[in-house]
């Protein structure tokens, strides 16, 4: 996982940006584990691209399949 310096990365149309919970060290790891667990249970193939901070914590996830991407957006956005 690449962490950028408070700057959103260049993303393509397969990427979804979601807001992460703000918290102490390990908060993102717990949140990321929840996302991956939900994806596994829901049959959504996802890759974590990056995370960053810009007046809030954000992460970018790549979901190549359009139908799976819509499920991901409904759940996590």
ZITA-V875500 format. One record per backbone hydrogen bond with DSSP energy under -1.0 kcal/mol. CO is the residue of the C=O (numbers start at 1). NH is the residue of the N-H. E is the energy in kcal/mol with one decimal. If there is no record, write none. Layout:
[[CO:NH:E] [CO:NH:E]]
//
This chain:
[[2:51:-1.0] [4:6:-1.5] [12:15:-1.8] [14:63:-2.8] [16:61:-2.6] [18:59:-2.3] [24:27:-2.4] [26:30:-2.3] [27:31:-2.4] [28:32:-3.7] [29:33:-2.3] [30:34:-1.9] [31:35:-2.3] [32:36:-2.7] [33:37:-2.4] [34:38:-2.5] [35:39:-2.6] [36:40:-2.4] [37:41:-2.3] [38:42:-2.2] [39:44:-2.7] [47:62:-3.0] [50:60:-2.7] [51:4:-1.4] [52:58:-2.9] [56:54:-2.7] [57:20:-2.9] [58:52:-2.4] [59:18:-2.5] [60:49:-3.0] [60:50:-1.1] [61:16:-2.9] [62:47:-1.9] [65:69:-2.5] [66:70:-2.0] [67:71:-1.9] [68:72:-2.4] [69:73:-2.7] [70:74:-2.5] [71:75:-2.3] [72:76:-2.8] [73:77:-2.2]]
//
